[in-house]
Amino acid sequence: MSGEVGKISLVIPVYNEAESLRTLYAEIVQTAEKNQYDFEIWFIDDGSTDPSWSVISELAQADGRVQGIRFRRNFGKAAALHAGFERARGTYVFTLDADLQDDPAEIPHFLHKLNEGFDVLSGWKKIRNDPWHKVFPSRVFNGMVSSLTGVKLHDHNCGMKGYRVEAAKAVRLYGEMHRFIPVLAASLGFRIGELVIHHRPRKFGRSKYGFRRFLRGFLDLLTVKFLTTYQWRPNHLFGFWALFFVVIAIPLGILEYLVRIPIGVYVLLAMALQLGLIGLVAELFAFQRQSKPFEIHEQTPSRNL
């Protein structure tokens, strides 16, 4: 089996998940050894304040297939995935959340479907074991992403995903772009799919999803739409709105002169749109000129490589 599959890399962002790491490691090893996979695990400690790094170091010391990276502070999930993707040496790359809600036993199902010709597979937690106030915003957000980008998935933000390694390394991540990996990969020509997976109830920690993340996610969605649609032809967007305001400026000026209708509200709307477009330009510069979005504090010694 290992000869057919090749090496697999597991990239696992960690933020204050010390209680679950040993169990997750044991489950991964059980699945890998049952299926005779050659594998490596990359735990990326994203500035944890609990004993997560001590647990990672302990696991790496006991098993040379485990590697750990510790950031100097919390840089975010996108940065953690970026660091793991850079170092992954497998033919296939899998990402899992560290809270035990993603089941490593799903990996053989991902591999089977990836071999049907997909480059990126996103898990779909069809039955969610989360409270409604977490599930409802997530479904609204996923609907918006699918509608605006044309990449039709039920769960864009699922932590469990499978990749061909070339797709994982091609996607450029910064900020909070991890929510849109399938969209970014699709824009590069990779084939995207999804797979229904088992969603286990949370045992440790707490969900990090809430209204503030929903709002940030919406703003990031606008950025992703801009980057994937207008990155190489930005004037198609800016030129459209420039012409739009030229067209409406004349009749509005006539109305103000004839009817004395105040147009201050239109000025405010124009200013809001201008600020939004400036923000997109700034994002474009950040995307094109991004440097390494993290700083490593320490790394476990490399063994059995």
Residue pairs with C-beta under 8 A, 6 or more apart in sequence:
1 35
1 36
1 37
2 36
2 37
2 38
5 35
5 37
5 38
5 91
5 92
5 111
6 38
6 90
6 91
6 92
7 38
7 39
7 40
7 89
7 90
7 91
8 32
8 37
8 38
8 39
8 40
8 90
8 91
8 92
8 93
8 94
8 107
8 111
9 39
9 40
9 41
9 42
9 84
9 88
9 89
9 90
9 92
9 93
9 94
9 165
10 28
10 39
10 40
10 41
10 42
10 93
10 94
10 95
10 96
10 104
11 42
11 44
11 80
11 81
11 84
11 85
11 88
11 93
11 94
11 95
12 24
12 41
12 42
12 43
12 44
12 84
12 95
12 96
12 97
12 98
13 44
13 46
13 77
13 80
13 81
13 84
13 95
13 97
13 98
14 21
14 43
14 44
14 45
14 46
14 48
14 52
14 56
14 80
14 98
15 45
15 46
15 47
15 48
15 52
15 74
15 77
15 98
15 208
16 48
16 49
16 50
16 52
16 205
17 48
17 50
17 52
17 98
17 99
17 204
17 205
18 48
18 50
18 51
18 52
18 54
18 55
19 203
19 204
19 205
20 98
20 99
20 100
20 203
20 204
20 205
21 43
21 52
21 55
21 56
21 59
21 98
22 55
22 59
23 100
24 96
24 98
24 100
24 104
25 41
25 59
25 63
25 66
27 103
27 104
27 105
28 39
28 41
28 104
29 63
30 104
31 37
31 104
31 105
31 107
31 108
32 39
32 107
35 107
35 108
37 107
39 65
39 90
40 65
40 66
40 67
40 88
40 89
40 90
41 65
41 66
41 67
42 67
42 68
42 69
42 83
42 84
42 87
42 88
43 56
43 59
43 60
43 66
43 67
43 68
43 69
43 98
44 68
44 69
44 71
44 80
44 81
44 83
44 84
45 52
45 53
45 56
45 68
45 69
45 70
45 71
46 71
46 74
46 75
46 76
46 77
46 79
46 80
47 71
47 72
47 73
47 74
47 75
53 68
53 70
56 66
56 68
56 70
56 300
57 68
57 300
59 66
59 68
60 66
60 67
60 68
60 300
60 301
60 303
61 300
64 303
64 304
64 305
65 304
66 300
67 87
67 299
67 300
67 302
68 299
68 300
69 83
69 84
69 87
69 296
69 299
69 300
70 296
70 297
70 298
70 299
71 79
71 80
71 83
71 294
71 295
71 296
71 297
72 295
72 296
72 297
73 295
75 293
75 294
75 295
76 175
76 176
76 178
76 293
77 176
77 178
78 173
78 174
78 175
78 176
78 177
78 178
78 293
79 173
79 174
79 293
79 294
80 294
81 95
81 173
81 178
81 181
82 173
82 174
82 292
82 293
82 294
83 294
83 296
84 93
84 95
85 93
85 168
85 169
85 171
85 173
86 169
88 165
88 168
88 169
90 165
91 164
91 165
92 110
92 111
92 114
92 162
92 163
92 164
92 165
93 162
93 163
93 164
93 165
93 168
94 107
94 110
94 160
94 161
94 162
94 163
95 159
95 160
95 161
95 163
96 102
96 104
96 159
96 160
97 159
97 160
99 202
99 203
99 204
99 205
100 200
100 202
100 203
100 204
101 129
101 159
101 199
101 200
101 201
101 202
102 123
102 159
102 160
102 197
102 200
103 160
103 197
103 198
103 200
105 198
106 123
106 160
106 195
106 197
106 198
107 162
109 195
109 197
110 121
110 162
110 195
111 162
113 121
113 162
113 193
113 195
114 121
114 162
114 164
116 193
117 191
118 191
118 192
118 193
119 163
119 164
119 166
119 167
119 185
119 190
119 191
119 192
120 161
120 162
120 163
120 164
120 167
120 181
120 182
120 185
120 186
120 190
120 191
120 192
120 193
121 161
121 162
121 163
121 192
121 193
121 194
121 195
122 153
122 155
122 156
122 158
122 161
122 181
122 182
122 192
122 193
122 194
122 195
123 155
123 158
123 159
123 160
123 161
123 194
123 195
123 196
123 197
124 153
124 154
124 155
124 158
124 194
124 195
124 196
124 197
125 155
125 158
125 197
125 199
126 154
126 196
126 199
127 199
128 134
128 135
128 138
128 199
129 199
129 200
129 201
129 202
130 138
130 202
130 207
134 207
134 209
134 210
137 209
137 210
137 211
137 214
138 155
138 157
138 209
140 214
141 156
141 157
141 214
141 217
141 218
141 221
142 153
142 154
142 155
142 156
142 157
144 218
144 221
145 151
145 153
145 156
145 179
145 180
145 183
145 221
146 152
146 153
146 156
148 221
148 225
149 180
149 183
149 186
149 221
149 224
149 225
149 228
151 182
151 183
151 186
151 192
153 182
153 192
153 194
154 194
155 194
156 179
156 180
156 182
156 183
157 179
157 217
158 197
160 197
161 181
161 182
162 195
164 190
167 185
167 188
167 190
170 185
170 188
170 190
171 181
171 184
171 185
171 188
172 184
172 287
172 290
173 181
173 184
173 293
174 286
174 287
174 290
174 293
175 220
175 286
175 293
176 216
176 217
176 220
177 184
177 220
177 224
179 217
179 220
180 220
180 221
180 224
182 192
183 224
183 228
184 224
184 227
184 228
185 192
186 192
186 228
187 227
187 228
222 276
222 280
223 280
223 283
226 237
226 280
226 283
226 284
227 283
227 284
227 287
229 237
230 236
230 237
231 284
231 287
234 281
234 284
237 277
237 280
238 277
241 273
241 277
245 270
252 263
252 266
255 261
255 263
256 262
256 263
